[in-house]
Amino acid sequence: MEAELVLRRREEFRTPGGVVIAIERDLFRLPVMEGAARMFPDDFRLSWIAFDTGRPSCRVLIDNHPPKGLHFHIDGEEAGVAITCSSLRELKKFFRVKINERFGEYQGD
């Protein structure tokens, strides 16, 4: 059984300063053993990025993969900072906060 695509979203917004920010989110549900409880985010793989289209190295990236688990990166920082989110709603809120901190006001989902 393969991973199931749950979310694929692409959008852009313009900051108050006129910079165009692209946002791309992919979320996959991983197969689990029958009858097993599904846990977030361990049973999912995700890659969410917001970046300045004129300077793609200016970015906020959230992803999860072994051995790091769920973590985020700002700009070119490679190590990543571990985060804990127990729901997709909580993760969306965290992502929005980081986008606002890095680029300015973003009202999207």
C-alpha positions as CSV (number, residue, x, y, z in Angstrom):
1,M,0.0,0.0,0.0
2,E,1.3,3.4,-0.9
3,A,1.1,6.8,0.8
4,E,-2.2,8.6,0.2
5,L,-2.1,12.3,-0.8
6,V,-4.3,14.1,1.7
7,L,-3.4,17.7,0.8
8,R,-1.7,19.5,-2.0
9,R,-2.1,23.2,-2.0
10,R,-0.3,26.0,-3.9
11,E,-1.0,29.7,-3.4
12,E,0.8,33.1,-3.4
13,F,0.3,36.3,-1.5
14,R,1.9,39.7,-1.7
15,T,3.4,41.2,1.4
16,P,2.6,44.9,2.4
17,G,6.0,45.7,0.8
18,G,5.1,44.1,-2.5
19,V,7.1,40.9,-2.2
20,V,5.4,37.8,-3.7
21,I,5.5,34.8,-1.3
22,A,4.7,31.3,-2.7
23,I,3.3,28.7,-0.3
24,E,3.3,25.0,-1.2
25,R,1.9,22.3,1.1
26,D,2.0,18.5,0.5
27,L,0.6,16.1,3.1
28,F,0.6,12.3,2.7
29,R,-1.0,9.7,5.0
30,L,1.4,6.7,5.4
31,P,0.0,3.2,5.5
32,V,-0.3,1.7,9.0
33,M,-1.0,-1.8,10.2
34,E,-4.7,-2.7,10.2
35,G,-6.4,-1.8,13.5
36,A,-3.5,0.4,14.6
37,A,-4.3,3.9,15.9
38,R,-3.2,6.6,13.6
39,M,-1.0,9.2,15.2
40,F,-0.2,12.8,14.0
41,P,2.4,13.6,12.7
42,D,4.1,10.2,12.9
43,D,1.8,8.5,10.4
44,F,2.1,11.3,7.9
45,R,4.8,12.8,5.7
46,L,4.7,16.5,4.9
47,S,6.6,19.2,3.2
48,W,5.4,22.7,3.6
49,I,7.3,25.7,2.4
50,A,6.8,29.4,2.1
51,F,9.4,31.3,0.1
52,D,10.1,34.7,-1.5
53,T,9.7,34.1,-5.3
54,G,12.4,36.6,-6.0
55,R,14.8,35.1,-3.4
56,P,13.9,31.5,-2.9
57,S,16.5,31.0,-0.1
58,C,14.3,33.3,2.0
59,R,12.0,30.6,3.3
60,V,10.1,28.9,6.0
61,L,10.1,25.1,5.6
62,I,8.4,22.5,7.8
63,D,8.9,18.8,7.1
64,N,9.1,15.5,8.9
65,H,11.3,12.5,8.1
66,P,13.4,10.0,10.0
67,P,15.5,10.5,12.1
68,K,14.6,14.2,12.7
69,G,10.8,13.9,12.9
70,L,8.7,17.1,12.7
71,H,10.9,20.2,12.4
72,F,11.2,23.5,10.7
73,H,13.9,25.5,8.9
74,I,14.2,29.3,8.4
75,D,16.1,30.4,5.3
76,G,19.3,28.4,4.7
77,E,19.5,26.9,8.2
78,E,20.1,23.2,7.6
79,A,19.9,21.5,11.0
80,G,16.2,22.4,11.7
81,V,14.4,23.0,14.9
82,A,12.3,20.2,16.3
83,I,8.6,21.0,17.0
84,T,5.7,19.2,18.5
85,C,2.2,19.5,17.1
86,S,-0.6,17.1,18.0
87,S,-3.0,18.0,15.2
88,L,-3.1,19.3,11.7
89,R,-4.9,22.4,12.9
90,E,-2.1,23.1,15.4
91,L,0.5,22.7,12.7
92,K,-1.4,25.0,10.3
93,K,-1.4,27.7,13.0
94,F,2.3,27.2,13.7
95,F,3.1,27.5,10.0
96,R,1.0,30.7,9.7
97,V,2.9,32.2,12.7
98,K,6.3,31.4,11.2
99,I,5.2,32.9,7.8
100,N,4.1,36.1,9.6
101,E,7.3,36.3,11.5
102,R,9.4,35.8,8.4
103,F,7.4,37.7,5.7
104,G,4.7,39.8,7.2
105,E,0.9,39.5,7.4
106,Y,-0.5,36.3,5.9
107,Q,-4.2,35.5,6.4
108,G,-4.5,32.3,4.5
109,D,-5.4,28.8,5.7
